[in-house]
Amino acid sequence: MYLRPRQIFERFLVEEKINRLDARGGQCSEYKPTGEAVFCVVTRADPTEIEKMKSLHHDVSHVLVQRGGRAKAKVGDRLIGGERKFLVQAVDNPGGIGQWYAYFCNERFDLN
Protein backbone atom coordinates (compact mmCIF):
# COMPACT_ATOMS: atom_id res chain seq x y z
CA MET A 1 0.00 0.00 0.00
CA TYR A 2 1.32 3.40 -0.95
CA LEU A 3 0.38 6.35 1.22
CA ARG A 4 0.01 9.84 -0.11
CA PRO A 5 1.09 12.91 1.84
CA ARG A 6 -1.19 13.63 4.84
CA GLN A 7 -2.51 10.05 4.82
CA ILE A 8 -1.85 8.61 8.23
CA PHE A 9 -3.47 5.94 10.33
CA GLU A 10 -6.26 7.52 12.35
CA ARG A 11 -8.15 6.07 15.32
CA PHE A 12 -11.85 5.32 14.84
CA LEU A 13 -14.25 4.15 17.53
CA VAL A 14 -16.67 1.38 16.55
CA GLU A 15 -20.36 1.69 17.42
CA GLU A 16 -22.72 -1.23 16.86
CA LYS A 17 -26.14 -0.68 15.30
CA ILE A 18 -29.04 -1.93 17.44
CA ASN A 19 -32.58 -2.13 16.07
CA ARG A 20 -35.42 -1.85 18.57
CA LEU A 21 -39.07 -0.92 18.78
CA ASP A 22 -40.10 2.50 20.05
CA ALA A 23 -43.09 3.22 22.31
CA ARG A 24 -45.54 3.22 19.37
CA GLY A 25 -44.27 -0.07 17.96
CA GLY A 26 -42.25 1.45 15.14
CA GLN A 27 -38.76 0.27 14.41
CA CYS A 28 -35.89 2.59 15.25
CA SER A 29 -32.17 2.11 15.42
CA GLU A 30 -29.51 3.43 17.74
CA TYR A 31 -25.79 2.99 18.10
CA LYS A 32 -24.00 1.55 21.12
CA PRO A 33 -20.23 1.86 21.66
CA THR A 34 -18.47 -1.50 21.55
CA GLY A 35 -15.25 -0.33 23.19
CA GLU A 36 -13.30 -1.38 20.09
CA ALA A 37 -11.08 0.97 18.11
CA VAL A 38 -9.60 0.55 14.65
CA PHE A 39 -6.66 2.37 13.12
CA CYS A 40 -7.39 3.12 9.47
CA VAL A 41 -6.22 5.21 6.56
CA VAL A 42 -9.09 7.17 4.99
CA THR A 43 -9.24 7.43 1.20
CA ARG A 44 -11.90 8.60 -1.18
CA ALA A 45 -13.53 5.79 -3.10
CA ASP A 46 -12.53 5.73 -6.74
CA PRO A 47 -15.22 5.70 -9.47
CA THR A 48 -14.94 1.95 -10.09
CA GLU A 49 -15.54 1.18 -6.40
CA ILE A 50 -18.47 3.60 -6.31
CA GLU A 51 -20.08 1.95 -9.36
CA LYS A 52 -19.44 -1.55 -7.99
CA MET A 53 -21.15 -0.67 -4.71
CA LYS A 54 -24.02 1.11 -6.50
CA SER A 55 -24.77 -2.14 -8.31
CA LEU A 56 -25.14 -3.72 -4.84
CA HIS A 57 -27.41 -0.81 -3.75
CA HIS A 58 -24.87 0.78 -1.40
CA ASP A 59 -23.78 4.41 -1.42
CA VAL A 60 -20.03 4.62 -0.85
CA SER A 61 -17.96 7.78 -0.54
CA HIS A 62 -14.82 6.59 1.27
CA VAL A 63 -12.74 3.48 1.88
CA LEU A 64 -11.10 3.00 5.27
CA VAL A 65 -8.17 0.58 5.17
CA GLN A 66 -7.11 -1.27 8.34
CA ARG A 67 -3.80 -3.11 8.57
CA GLY A 68 -3.57 -6.46 10.35
CA GLY A 69 -5.59 -7.79 13.25
CA ARG A 70 -9.17 -8.73 12.62
CA ALA A 71 -12.16 -6.88 11.21
CA LYS A 72 -13.64 -5.12 14.25
CA ALA A 73 -16.57 -3.49 12.44
CA LYS A 74 -19.31 -5.12 10.41
CA VAL A 75 -21.90 -3.95 7.94
CA GLY A 76 -24.26 -1.45 9.55
CA ASP A 77 -21.81 -0.29 12.23
CA ARG A 78 -20.64 3.29 12.59
CA LEU A 79 -17.02 4.43 12.73
CA ILE A 80 -16.35 7.71 14.53
CA GLY A 81 -13.08 9.59 14.22
CA GLY A 82 -13.17 13.07 15.70
CA GLU A 83 -15.88 15.02 13.88
CA ARG A 84 -16.20 12.49 11.06
CA LYS A 85 -18.79 9.70 11.06
CA PHE A 86 -18.86 6.82 8.61
CA LEU A 87 -21.49 4.13 8.10
CA VAL A 88 -19.99 0.79 7.07
CA GLN A 89 -21.65 -0.47 3.88
CA ALA A 90 -19.34 -3.44 3.14
CA VAL A 91 -16.22 -5.11 4.55
CA ASP A 92 -13.60 -6.75 2.36
CA ASN A 93 -10.56 -8.89 3.14
CA PRO A 94 -8.40 -8.44 0.03
CA GLY A 95 -6.27 -11.47 -0.60
CA GLY A 96 -8.18 -13.47 2.03
CA ILE A 97 -5.24 -13.74 4.43
CA GLY A 98 -6.29 -11.15 7.02
CA GLN A 99 -3.41 -8.76 6.42
CA TRP A 100 -5.62 -5.84 5.34
CA TYR A 101 -9.30 -5.02 5.77
CA ALA A 102 -11.18 -2.50 3.66
CA TYR A 103 -14.31 -0.87 5.04
CA PHE A 104 -16.44 0.65 2.27
CA CYS A 105 -18.22 3.52 3.99
CA ASN A 106 -20.53 6.44 3.42
CA GLU A 107 -19.58 9.61 5.30
CA ARG A 108 -22.62 11.01 7.07
CA PHE A 109 -23.14 14.51 8.42
CA ASP A 110 -26.71 14.06 9.70
CA LEU A 111 -26.01 11.54 12.48
CA ASN A 112 -25.69 12.38 16.16
Rosetta blueprint (number, residue, H / E / L):
1 M L
2 Y L
3 L L
4 R L
5 P L
6 R L
7 Q L
8 I L
9 F L
10 E E
11 R E
12 F E
13 L E
14 V E
15 E E
16 E E
17 K E
18 I E
19 N E
20 R E
21 L E
22 D L
23 A L
24 R L
25 G L
26 G L
27 Q E
28 C E
29 S E
30 E E
31 Y E
32 K E
33 P E
34 T E
35 G E
36 E E
37 A E
38 V E
39 F E
40 C E
41 V E
42 V E
43 T E
44 R E
45 A L
46 D L
47 P H
48 T H
49 E H
50 I H
51 E H
52 K H
53 M H
54 K H
55 S H
56 L L
57 H L
58 H L
59 D L
60 V L
61 S L
62 H E
63 V E
64 L E
65 V E
66 Q E
67 R E
68 G L
69 G L
70 R L
71 A L
72 K L
73 A L
74 K L
75 V L
76 G L
77 D L
78 R E
79 L E
80 I E
81 G E
82 G L
83 E L
84 R E
85 K E
86 F E
87 L E
88 V E
89 Q E
90 A E
91 V E
92 D E
93 N L
94 P H
95 G H
96 G H
97 I L
98 G L
99 Q L
100 W E
101 Y E
102 A E
103 Y E
104 F E
105 C E
106 N E
107 E E
108 R E
109 F L
110 D L
111 L L
112 N L
